[in-house]
Structures are given as structure tokens and as C-alpha cells.
């Protein structure tokens, strides 16, 4: 028998038995990863004793020394532990909580006991009692516990992704995206929980560490600050491309306007990535809250086409204008969708002979009205009537008339032939567009329209004394 001084008197008194068991399980999983052996097993034997057994190379008493493990430091993305502190803290906790333990490997049987420290009888520390192995050539290391409750084991296993029952949605080179069915979300590092988040959409298992995260993995492996792992979480999200992850992100994205989105959606680059995935998989129309109110008939057209409508913040809408989705396609907003729709729109032109008698009489005034405008050059080649009309960009309803500069024609919606007033008003409006080249809702157009109304009013006033003034006006 040999005595190995662990130099432990009282540490981490707030640790529970599950915290100590967590360290044993973590070391067993680390050994399986480093040695390429099978997964450890956790079981209760016929005597009611619990076992945590790995199939690695076997624990030596030297492993109880607080010293940097070169093998673990060279493989930071496989394991968490680097020193012997976790195991020693676990042993101290078992002793304090009156749990008996024996560690069996091919090298020795190890138990723990409090003994005087060397020649200093007044100082009592925890010692490992090292005996010859009692089992012939055992495989791996077997931790055997007496006095554990079943609930202690379950709580210990709950620290680990392996035993959590949580569903991995997607794997990336930085780690795993995990479905968060129950709050709070969990942050795992190489499969062990190091933090919890109350308002996160997903849980995460980080398998590629940053220097900051490695430095932040404290002795207790719990309550690691968000700043230590947020960069890696973001990297995981930006690597994901599955419909499931994108769908959840986009659904949550639409809660930003109400302030109910999860914290991951506060990152604009994550918002953008969600849109990039969705746009590459579905036919989507991205709208701001203002677009949603101002979309008019285009929204109805988009819905009729089965297009998915997503409401996004203004700052994200600006980013979409200069980005493309995963397939290199641009994003549709209200303006680009309207352009697409109008390019594919076909007017239903009505043959004049198919107009009613009254409609023909009203339509016949077109040449007189055109005559009110300068006749230096024939800007307008034709005036036609259409059953259908594209939506008006400003009112959201169908336009009443349209100046088509590419074909040098004016189109009037057929319903405007219901009266001379409505037909003449629409035709004058479009003639102003044609002759001045100005657009609706501009100062230039307003000025040109005002000038034209002034000319017409002057012409009418000049003839007001003539009882046939109106007829004379219409003949000009």
C-alpha cells in the first residue's frame, strides 16, 4: 500500500454529488476520445453500487497530480480538462458527502482517506490509498461508488449532451446546432454544459474552441460568460443551411418588430444569413412594416402566387439590397416584385368597335383633347382602351391610365369611359406625363399639371360669355 497526498483539505464546499460525478464522466469521455475506444458505460451492479467505466488505457496514480496534461492541451477540440484539479475536487466532494469510492485499473486499486500530512500530524489532508490491482488485467478504468442515489446519477448525466436526449439539427465545423425544446437553452463545450441562456432560440455544442473560450473554461466548468462563446455560436449559425434551422430563424425574425425575438436574432448578420437560406429554398417577398401597409394589390398578387411574405426590420432590408442568397440570386422587395409583375403583365386591349355606343361617343373626344396640347411633334402615337390595368404605385389600386413611353401610347382603363369627365381627366393627366416627361408625385409634374389646368381654365373663361362656349372649347 502506498499513500498519495492529494493536498486537499477543504475546497468547493458548494459542490453536490452530481457535480463530482460530472468530473468522473467527463474524464471517461475524454479518455474515450483520446484513445479512440468505445463509449463509457454507467450502470448499477447487483450489490446496488454504481459504476462509471471507460475502456481506455487505465488511470495511474500520477493522474491525481495537479499538472498540465500535454495530451489534452494538444487536443483542445476533443476535451475540456487540462489539469488534475477536476478529479481531485471530485474525490474531495465524495469524501465530504460520505460516498465511498474505489478506482480500479490494471495499474492499481485506489481509495481515498483523510490522513496527517507527512511529518505534520496537526494537518490532515485527503490522500489516495494506492494498492495492487485486485482484478487481473482489467480494461480501462472503473470508478465504483457506494452510497449513491439513482437521482445523483441522473442529475450528473444531465450535464452532458450525450445523455440529454436533445436533438441535433445540424453539424458544422464549429459545432452543433441543437433543438431547444425546453427553456433554458444550453451551451455545451465538447458535449458538457458550461452555461445556460434564458432567451436563446437554440442550444449549441461548441467543438472548435477560440482562445477566449479556452481561457474562460473555469475550474467548475459552469457559468461561463456569454462573451466567451458568443463568437462561436454566431459562427455555428452562419454555417447552418438546413430548412429546419432557417425556418426557425426566419419565424423568429418576424418577432423582432414586437420585441419578442430570441437573442440570436439581435445579430444582423444572423438575420441576413436566415434570409439567404430561405430565399435560396423558397419564393419569398421581403417587406418592411411600411411596405406591408403600402403594398396594395401587389401583396394580393404575391399571395395568389403562393409567395411567402416575410416582414423584416428596415436595417436588414437595406442589407438585402446589396447581398445575394446562397444560389447567387437577389432578394425580392416590394419594388423589385412590382417590376417583375409589371414586366409580365399583359394588357387586355379593347377593339373600338366592341365599345358601347356611349363609350364610343366619349372616346371620340380624344382627338379634341389631344389638340389642347402643343402639336410641334407627335409624341403620342396612339390612345387605347384596356379592360385590365397595372396597379398604381401610389394608391395600391389599379391605375386609371398609363403613359407607355416605349410604345408611345396612352392606355385608359375602360371604366373611365363611364363619363366625359372621368375620361377627359385621366387623358389630360397622362398627356401631361407624355409631353413633359415628369413622374407622378413630383414637383415638376405638379407644376406642369397646374400650368395645363391654367391654360384650360383661361380657354374656358374666354368663352364663358358665349352660350356656345363649351362647344367651341371642345372643337379647339
N, C-alpha and C positions, 0 to 999 in steps of 0.2 A: 504494500500500500504506500502511496505517495500523497503528500498534501501540497496542493497548488493554491497559493494565496491569490484570491481574486481582487484584493484591495477594495472591497465593497463593505461599507458599514451601513449607511442609510442613503438611498437615492430614490428619486422619483416615487415618493410615497403615495402620490395620487394615482399611480398605475393600478389598473384592475387586472384580474387574471386573464381576461381576453387580450389585454394589451401585451402581456408577456407571451401568451400563446401566438399572437400575431408575429412576434420576432422569430419564434421557432419555425412557424410555417414559412415565413419569408426566406429564412436561411435554407430551408429544404427546397423551396422553389428555385432559389439562386443556384444551389448545387446541381439541381436537375438541368438548368440552362447551361451552366458552365461545363458540366461533364457530359452533356448530351444523353443523359439517362432518362428513364421514364418518370412520369409524374409521381410525386409523393402520394402516399395514402394516409388517410386519417380514419382510425377505426377504434372500436371498443372491444376488448377481448372478453373471454368467458368469465374472468375474475372481476370484470367491471372497470378495468384500467384502460385509460385512453392512450393511444399510440399516435405519434406523428413520425412516419418513417419515410426516408428517401432511399434512393438506390444508387447513390453516388460513391465517392471514394472513401468515405468514412471520416468521422471527426476525430481529431487529435487534441490532446490537452493544450498544445501550443495555440490552438484556435481560440482559447479562452484569454489570450493575451490581448491587451488593447494595443493594436498595431495595425498600420495600414496594410490592407491585403492587395498586393500588386496585381493579382489576377483580376480582382474586382474593379480596381481603378482603371485597368486597361480595357474593361468591358462595361462602361457606364450605361450603355443602352440595353444591357441584359439584366443588370441587377441594380439594387439600390444601396445596399450596405457596403461600407468600405472598411470599417473597424470592428473590433470585437465588443464594442460598447453595447449594442443591442442585445446580444446573447447574455452578457453579464448582467445587464439590467433585468432581463427576463428571469434569470436564476435568482437574483435578489428578491424579485417580486414573488416568485413561487415560495421562497423561504419565508417571507413576511406573511404570506397568505396561507401558510401551513399546507402547501401542496408538496407531496413527496415526488421526487423525480430521479430517474436513473437514465443515463445516456449510454447506449451500447453501440459499439462499433468493433471492427476487427482489431483495433489498437488497444482498447481498454473499456472498462465499465467505470462510469463517472457518476458520483453522487455529490451532494453539497452538504456542508455542515459549518456552523459557526465555531471558530477556534481562536485562541490567542494568537496574536501576530508575532511570530518568531520569538525573540527573546523578551518581547514586551507583553507580559501577561495581562496588563491592565487594558490593552487594546484588543478588542475582539472584532475580527473581520470574517467575511464569508470565504470559505475555502472549498475547492473542488477536491474530492477524495478520489484518487485515481487507483483503480485495481486492475489486475489482469483481466482480459476478456473472459466472460463466463459462457459465451456462445462461440462455437467453433466456426471460424470463417464466415461471419455474417456479411450480408451485402448491405452497403450503405450505413446509415446511422438511424437508430431507433430511439426516440425520446418516449419514455414510458412514465405516465403520470398516475398517481394515486390521490384520490380526493377531489378530482374534477367533477363538476356537474355538466350534464349534457348541454345546458344553456351556455356554459362558458365556451364550449367548442363552437356552438352555432354563432355566438357573438364574435368570436375570433375569425371564423371563416367569412363573416360578413365584411371584413376589411378588404377582401380580395375579389377582384373581378372574376376570377376562375370559378368561385363558388357563389357568386351573386345571382346568377340566373339572368343577368341583364343581356339584352340582345345587341350584338354589334351590327351597326347599319352598314358601315363601310370602313375598309382598311386603307391607310395612306402610308407614305414613307415616314411620316412624323408620328403616327399613332392611329388609334381607332376612334371613330365616331360611334357613340353608344346611345341607344334609345333611352330616354329618361321617362319612365312610366310613373315614377313616384318622386315627389319632391323630398329633400333637395337633390339637385344634380351632384354627381361625384366627379372628382378629378383623381384619376389613378396615374401612378407613375410605375411603369413596368408591372402593372396589374395590382398594385397595392394602393389603397385610398390614402391620399395625403391632404385632401381638402374637400369641402362641400360648398355648393353655391345654391342659394335660395331661389334666384331668379334667372337660371340658365335653361335654355331650351334642350340641350343635350348633356350627356355625360361624356367624358373623354378619358382615354388611356394613352398617355404620352410615352412613347418608346424611343424617341430621339431627343435627348436632353440638350438644353442650352447650358452655357457656363453658369448663368444666373440661377437656373433651376437647380443645378447640381450643388451650388453653394447654399441654396435655401433649404435643401432637404435636411432638416434638423435631426437631432438625436431621437426625437419621438416620432418622426415621420407623420406628424399631424399638424393641422392649422398652418400649412404653408400659404404664404400670402399670394393674392391674385397676381400681383405684378411679376411674380416669379414664373408663372406658367401661362399668362395670357398670350404671349407671342406664339407659343407652341400651339395653343388652342386655335388661334387665328390661322396658323399655318395648316392645321388639320382641316379646318373648314374650307379654306381656299383650295385644297387639293381634292375635296369631295366633288363628285359629279353625278351621283345616283339620283334617280327621280324621287326617292324617298326623302333624302336629305334636302334636295332643292324644294320639294313641295312643302316641307315643314318650315323651311326658312322663308319662303315666299308667303305662306299663310301668316307667319308671324310678322313679316314685313308690313302687312296691311294693318297691323295693330299699332304701328308707330304713331299714327295720327291721333289715336285715343290715349296714348301713353301707356298701353298695356303690353308692349312688346318685351321679349326677354332681352337680357343684357348683351348677348352676342350681336343683336341687330343694331346696337349703337355704333358698331364699326361700319363705316360707309363702304369699305372695300368688301366686307362680307355681304352687305346689301347688294352691291354690284355683282358679286360672284353668283348670288342666288338668281339674279335676273339673267345672267349669262347662261346659266344652266337651263333655266326654264325656257328662255327664248330659243334655245337650240333644240328643244324637245317638243314644244307646243307652239301654236299660233297665238301670239299674245299681243295685247294692246296695253301699253303702259301709260297711265294717266296720272296727272296731279289732281289734287282736290278741286282746283279751279277748272281743269279740263272736264272733270266729272259733271260739274254744274253747267258747263258751257258747250258740251259735246253735241247737244241736239240730236238730229236724226242719225248722225254718224255712229253714235253709240248703239242705236237700234240696229243699224246695218251690221255693225260688228258682232252684236249678239246673235243676229239672224244667221251669220256665217259660222256660228259656233266658236267664235274667238274668245279667249279668256281675257278678262279685263282686270288688270292689277293696278291698284292705287299706290302711288309711291310719293315720297317726300320731294319737295322742289329741288333740293341739292342733289339728290340721286338722279332726278330727271335730267339735270344739267350734265351729269357724268355720262349718262347713257348716250347722249348726243355725240360724244367723241370716242365711244367704245363699241366693240362688236362682241357677239356671242361666241360660244365655243366652236361654231362652224364658220365663223368669219362673217356672219350676217349682221346687218344693222338692226336697231331696235325700232319698233313702231311706236310713235306717239300720235297724238290726235292729228297733228299737221301732216305727218307722212302718210297716215292711213287715209286721210281725206284726199291727198294727192293720188294715192293708189286707186281709191274708189272712183274718183273722177276720171282718171285715165281709162278705166274700164267701163265707164258709164256710156250708155247709148241712148241718144235722144229718139223719141218716137214722133218723127215729123209728120204733120197732118197735111195732106194734099188740100189745097184751097177749095177744090171742087167738092170736098167732103164736109166743108163747113156748112152750118145752117145759114139760112137767108140773113138773119140778123147779124151773125158773126161775119158774114161776107161784107155786109154794109159797113160795119165798124172797121174791119180790116182794110177797107178801101181808102180810109183816111190816111194810111201810112205814107203815101207819096206827098200829100199836102204837109204832113208834119215834118217829114224829112226836108221839105223845101224851106222850112223855117231856119235851117242851119246853113252855114257857109257852103257854097257849091263850087269851091275852087278845084276840088278833086273828089272823085267818087270814092270816099273812104269805105262806105258801107255798100257792099255789092248785093246783099240780099237780106230780107226780113222774113223769117219763117215762124210758123206756129208749131209748138211741141206739146204733146199730151203729158210728157214727163219732163222734169227739170231737176237739176242737181241741187243739193242743199245750199242754202245761203250761208256763207261763212260767219255771219254776224248774228242772224236771228235763230239759226238752227233749223228753221223750216225750209221748205222748198223755195228756191229763188223764183221771183215773178218774171224776171227777164235776165238775159245774159248777152254780153258783148263777147264774141268769139273772134279775137284778132287774127288767129292763124288762118281762119276761113273767111275773114272779113264779113261776118254775118251777125245779125242780131236775132236771138231766139226769144220768143214771148210765150209764156205758158198760156195754154188755151183758155183757161178760166178767166184770163184778163179781157177776153172778148165779150164779157158779160155787159160792158158799158163802154161808151166812148171815153169817159173819164178815166177809168182804170187802164184801158188800152193806151190812151194818149200819155198818161202819166208815166207808165212803165217804159214806153218807147222813147219819150223825151229823156228819161233817166239814162237809158242805155246809149242814146245818141250822144249825150254829154261825155260818157266814157269813151265812145268811139272817136269823137272829134278832139278830145283834149288829152287822151291817154292817161287820165288820172284814175285812181282807185277809190272805192268806197271808204268812208270814214277817214278821209284825209282832208287837210285844209285846202289843198289845191282843188279837189273835187267840189268841196262846198263852195269855194269861190266861183268856179266855173258854172255850177248849177245855179247859184244866186244870180250871176250875170245873165244867164239864159232866161231865168224867170223874169228878170227886169225887162229884157227885150220883149218878151211875150206880153208882159203887162203893158208896156208902152204901146205896143201894136194894138192891143185891145182898147186901151184908153183913147187912142187916136180915132177909133171908130165907134166909140160909145154913143156919140150923138147921132150916128147913122142907124136908123132902125134895122138896117140890114148889116150892121157891123159884124156880127158873128159870122154870117155867111161870107162876108168879104174876107174876114180873117182866115176862114177855112180854105178860101180859094187862093191865098197867097203862097 
